[in-house]
Amino acid sequence: MAGPQRGDRAPDFSLETDGGKPFTLSAAQGHPVVLFFYPQDDTQTCTVENIAFSGEAGAFKRLGVPVVGISPDTVASHRAFRNKHKLRVILAADPEHKAVGPYGVWGPKVLFGRHYDGLIRTTFLIDAEGRVSQRWDVTRVKGHAEAVLEATKALI
């Protein structure tokens, strides 16, 4: 398993967001952060995942925990995706793999028998000190946002 594991220092990064401001992980230190990496805007499973995290956005906000969705899509793509589905999480654009690479979420995949490299759906809960508290290698989106929220509550 590539990328940071539980207890490891979370790699710092700064990415442009759909809100027009960069998100820098180290600037969020002092409180937990949820990072969920997803393959592509406006695809079926990615949309379901983003809507689920958006549905829990109020609960995360009350805990003081930013939730950041990261994909290799552009800022323009993120804005259209947010507007179309009324998403309530931060969407960070990483077409140059500034976070995708250090987090080890790019690698071999198989879809309908076709082998290719792509983003592997993964979520990280970063603690207030900047360490990985939990890592989910996501194979099932249903119930995932809720599980991350419960783990976040337990961390705080």
C-alpha positions as CSV (number, residue, x, y, z in Angstrom):
1,M,0.0,0.0,0.0
2,A,1.6,3.3,-1.1
3,G,1.2,6.6,0.5
4,P,0.9,7.6,4.1
5,Q,-0.5,5.2,6.7
6,R,-2.0,5.6,10.1
7,G,0.4,7.6,12.3
8,D,2.5,9.0,9.4
9,R,2.8,12.7,8.9
10,A,0.4,13.8,6.2
11,P,2.2,15.2,3.2
12,D,1.6,19.0,2.9
13,F,0.2,20.5,-0.3
14,S,-1.5,23.6,-1.7
15,L,-4.1,23.3,-4.4
16,E,-6.5,25.7,-6.1
17,T,-10.2,25.2,-5.2
18,D,-13.5,25.7,-6.8
19,G,-14.0,28.7,-4.4
20,G,-11.1,30.6,-6.0
21,K,-8.7,30.3,-3.0
22,P,-6.0,27.7,-2.5
23,F,-6.4,25.1,0.2
24,T,-3.1,24.4,2.0
25,L,-3.1,21.5,4.4
26,S,-0.5,22.9,6.8
27,A,-2.7,26.1,7.2
28,A,-5.4,23.9,8.6
29,Q,-3.2,22.4,11.3
30,G,-4.7,22.7,14.8
31,H,-7.9,20.9,13.9
32,P,-8.7,17.7,12.0
33,V,-9.2,17.6,8.2
34,V,-10.9,15.1,5.9
35,L,-9.3,14.5,2.5
36,F,-11.2,12.3,0.1
37,F,-9.6,11.6,-3.2
38,Y,-12.0,10.7,-6.1
39,P,-11.3,9.9,-9.8
40,Q,-13.5,12.3,-11.8
41,D,-16.2,15.0,-11.5
42,D,-19.7,14.1,-12.6
43,T,-19.3,10.4,-12.9
44,Q,-21.8,8.2,-11.2
45,T,-19.9,6.9,-8.2
46,C,-18.0,10.2,-7.7
47,T,-21.2,12.1,-7.7
48,V,-22.8,9.8,-5.1
49,E,-19.7,10.2,-2.9
50,N,-19.6,14.0,-3.2
51,I,-23.3,14.3,-2.5
52,A,-22.9,12.0,0.6
53,F,-20.1,14.1,2.0
54,S,-22.1,17.3,1.2
55,G,-25.0,15.8,3.1
56,E,-22.8,15.6,6.2
57,A,-21.1,19.0,5.6
58,G,-23.1,20.7,8.4
59,A,-22.1,18.1,10.9
60,F,-18.4,18.4,9.9
61,K,-18.6,22.2,10.0
62,R,-20.1,22.0,13.6
63,L,-17.0,20.0,14.5
64,G,-14.7,22.6,12.9
65,V,-13.5,20.0,10.3
66,P,-12.9,21.0,6.7
67,V,-13.8,18.3,4.1
68,V,-11.8,18.5,0.9
69,G,-12.6,16.5,-2.2
70,I,-9.5,16.1,-4.4
71,S,-9.4,14.9,-8.0
72,P,-7.2,15.5,-11.1
73,D,-10.0,17.6,-12.6
74,T,-9.6,21.3,-13.2
75,V,-11.0,24.2,-11.2
76,A,-13.5,24.9,-14.0
77,S,-14.7,21.3,-13.9
78,H,-15.1,21.5,-10.1
79,R,-17.1,24.7,-10.3
80,A,-19.5,23.1,-12.9
81,F,-19.7,19.9,-10.8
82,R,-20.5,21.9,-7.6
83,N,-23.1,24.0,-9.2
84,K,-24.9,21.1,-11.0
85,H,-25.2,19.0,-7.8
86,K,-25.2,21.8,-5.2
87,L,-22.2,20.4,-3.4
88,R,-21.2,21.8,0.0
89,V,-17.6,20.5,0.3
90,I,-14.3,22.1,-0.8
91,L,-13.2,20.8,-4.2
92,A,-9.5,21.0,-4.9
93,A,-8.0,20.6,-8.4
94,D,-4.9,18.4,-8.7
95,P,-4.2,17.9,-12.5
96,E,-0.5,18.0,-11.7
97,H,-0.7,15.3,-9.0
98,K,0.8,17.6,-6.3
99,A,-1.3,15.7,-3.6
100,V,-2.3,12.7,-5.6
101,G,1.4,11.6,-5.9
102,P,2.5,12.0,-2.3
103,Y,-0.6,10.4,-1.0
104,G,0.0,7.4,-3.2
105,V,-3.5,7.3,-4.7
106,W,-2.6,7.0,-8.4
107,G,-2.0,3.5,-9.7
108,P,-3.1,0.4,-11.6
109,K,-6.9,-0.2,-12.0
110,V,-9.1,-2.5,-14.0
111,L,-12.5,-1.5,-15.4
112,F,-14.5,-4.0,-17.5
113,G,-11.3,-6.0,-18.2
114,R,-9.3,-2.9,-19.3
115,H,-6.1,-2.2,-17.3
116,Y,-5.0,1.4,-16.9
117,D,-3.5,3.8,-14.4
118,G,-5.9,6.1,-12.5
119,L,-6.9,7.6,-9.2
120,I,-7.7,5.1,-6.5
121,R,-10.6,6.2,-4.3
122,T,-9.1,6.9,-0.9
123,T,-10.0,9.0,2.2
124,F,-7.7,10.3,4.9
125,L,-8.7,11.7,8.3
126,I,-5.8,14.0,9.3
127,D,-5.6,14.8,13.1
128,A,-4.9,18.3,14.6
129,E,-1.2,17.6,14.6
130,G,-1.0,16.8,10.9
131,R,-0.8,13.0,11.2
132,V,-2.9,10.4,9.5
133,S,-5.5,9.2,12.0
134,Q,-7.4,7.0,9.6
135,R,-7.1,5.9,6.0
136,W,-9.9,4.3,4.0
137,D,-9.2,2.5,0.8
138,V,-12.7,2.9,-0.5
139,T,-14.4,0.0,-2.3
140,R,-18.0,0.9,-1.3
141,V,-19.2,4.5,-1.3
142,K,-22.6,3.8,0.4
143,G,-22.2,4.7,4.1
144,H,-18.7,5.9,3.7
145,A,-19.2,9.6,4.5
146,E,-21.2,8.6,7.6
147,A,-18.3,6.3,8.7
148,V,-15.8,9.1,8.2
149,L,-18.0,11.4,10.3
150,E,-18.2,8.9,13.1
151,A,-14.4,8.4,13.1
152,T,-14.0,12.2,13.1
153,K,-16.3,12.5,16.1
154,A,-14.3,9.8,17.9
155,L,-11.1,11.7,17.2
156,I,-12.3,15.0,18.6
